[in-house]
Amino acid sequence: MSRPNLNSLPENERLTLVSLILQYVTPEIVEEHRNAALSGAHSDPVLFLSFHRRYIGGLEGFLQEQGYPHWVPLPSWNPEEPIPEEFNIPNTGPGQLENLNPNVSFSPQFDPENLANYETVEELGAAIIPLHNLVHRRIGGIMNDMFRAPEAPIFWPFHSFIDDIWWNWQRITVVVPSCIGLNIDEAQRKLHYFGLRLITKKNKPFPTWQRIRFQNPPSKSVIPYKTFVKLFF
């Protein structure tokens, strides 16, 4: 999935989005995150990814109901960039955000071309969690309180950013290998559905109708470039 960058939105759109997030985040929503944290959602790598995807999905459903489907999927915030001023909430009191520029990079470790290094979702989640925790600590305030962090609007686009990493991993390790055995046209249709494009390049003396089962390199080391995936046949 391709989520828009929060910092690329016009100021007025960020103001509207942050207002909607504040409407959505009721004490019950915060309690849902608290209960998940107590159940291991910040220590179990798979639960960490799956819970937060469902959690973000609740906000996305709310945005659709309020008439803002263009913000589904939810915009993402890369913690290598500053937090936009509209999302500096809370900015007073003991829980105020302390650092609007955590400057934590997930690159190159989690760039698309390197995601195939993680063979399982457990490996991926375990690798993400320490950097995720570092972002929360560097921002400080309620973002450094796992029971209250969802009260900070920036929590939501940050976890959209995390979810994008998992989505890209799924496309590479699940969708791409599933194309083995399909003919070129079938593979193109499937990849296109998941936002990928097929570049065909012969590296074996087979006709173009040859089914994709002689991959070189193997499927788990297929190299994506943004929305492009090279399937060698």
RAMOMO-V384281 format. One record per backbone hydrogen bond with DSSP energy under -0.5 kcal/mol. NH is the residue of the N-H (numbers start at 1). CO is the residue of the C=O. E is the energy in kcal/mol with one decimal. If there is no record, write none. Layout:
NH|CO|E  NH|CO|E
//
This chain:
3|1|-0.7  6|76|-3.2  8|5|-1.5  9|5|-0.6  9|6|-1.3  13|10|-0.5  14|10|-2.1  15|11|-2.2  16|12|-1.8  17|13|-2.7  18|14|-2.7  19|15|-1.7  20|16|-2.0  21|17|-2.3  22|18|-2.2  23|19|-1.7  24|20|-2.0  25|21|-2.3  26|24|-1.8  30|26|-2.1  31|27|-2.3  32|28|-1.8  33|29|-1.4  34|30|-2.1  35|31|-2.8  36|32|-1.9  37|33|-2.6  38|34|-2.3  39|35|-1.1  40|37|-1.4  41|36|-2.5  43|40|-1.6  44|40|-3.0  45|43|-0.7  48|44|-2.8  49|45|-1.5  50|46|-2.8  51|47|-2.8  52|48|-1.3  53|49|-1.6  54|50|-2.0  55|51|-2.8  56|52|-2.5  57|53|-2.0  58|54|-1.4  59|55|-1.1  60|56|-2.4  61|57|-2.3  62|58|-1.8  63|59|-2.5  64|60|-2.0  65|61|-2.1  66|62|-1.9  67|64|-1.4  68|63|-2.8  71|68|-1.7  72|69|-1.7  76|4|-2.8  77|157|-2.4  79|77|-0.6  81|78|-2.6  83|100|-3.4  87|84|-2.1  88|85|-1.9  89|87|-2.1  96|93|-1.6  97|90|-2.5  98|139|-2.1  99|139|-1.5  103|79|-0.6  104|79|-1.8  105|103|-0.5  110|106|-2.6  111|108|-1.7  114|111|-2.4  115|111|-0.7  115|112|-1.0  117|114|-1.7  118|115|-1.9  119|117|-0.7  124|120|-2.0  125|121|-2.8  126|122|-2.4  127|123|-1.6  128|124|-1.9  129|125|-2.3  130|126|-0.7  131|127|-0.6  131|128|-0.5  132|128|-2.5  133|129|-2.8  134|130|-1.9  135|131|-2.1  136|132|-1.8  137|133|-2.4  138|134|-2.7  139|135|-2.1  140|136|-2.0  142|95|-2.3  143|140|-1.3  144|141|-1.7  145|142|-1.7  146|144|-0.5  148|145|-1.7  149|145|-2.2  151|148|-2.6  152|149|-2.1  153|151|-0.6  155|152|-2.1  156|153|-1.2  157|153|-0.8  158|154|-1.9  159|155|-2.0  160|156|-1.5  161|157|-1.7  162|158|-1.8  163|159|-2.3  164|160|-2.0  165|161|-1.3  166|162|-1.6  167|163|-2.7  168|164|-2.7  169|165|-2.2  170|166|-2.6  171|167|-2.3  172|168|-1.8  173|169|-2.9  174|170|-2.2  175|170|-1.7  176|171|-2.1  178|174|-1.2  179|176|-1.9  180|177|-1.7  181|212|-2.9  182|179|-2.2  187|183|-2.6  188|184|-2.5  189|185|-2.1  190|186|-2.2  191|187|-2.8  192|188|-2.5  193|189|-1.7  194|190|-1.1  195|192|-1.8  196|191|-3.1  197|227|-1.9  199|197|-0.5  199|229|-1.4  200|198|-0.6  201|231|-0.5  206|204|-2.6  210|207|-1.9  212|182|-2.2  213|211|-1.6  221|218|-1.9  222|219|-1.6  224|222|-0.7  225|228|-3.1  228|225|-2.1  229|197|-2.2  230|223|-1.1  231|199|-1.0  231|229|-0.7  232|230|-0.7  233|201|-1.0
//
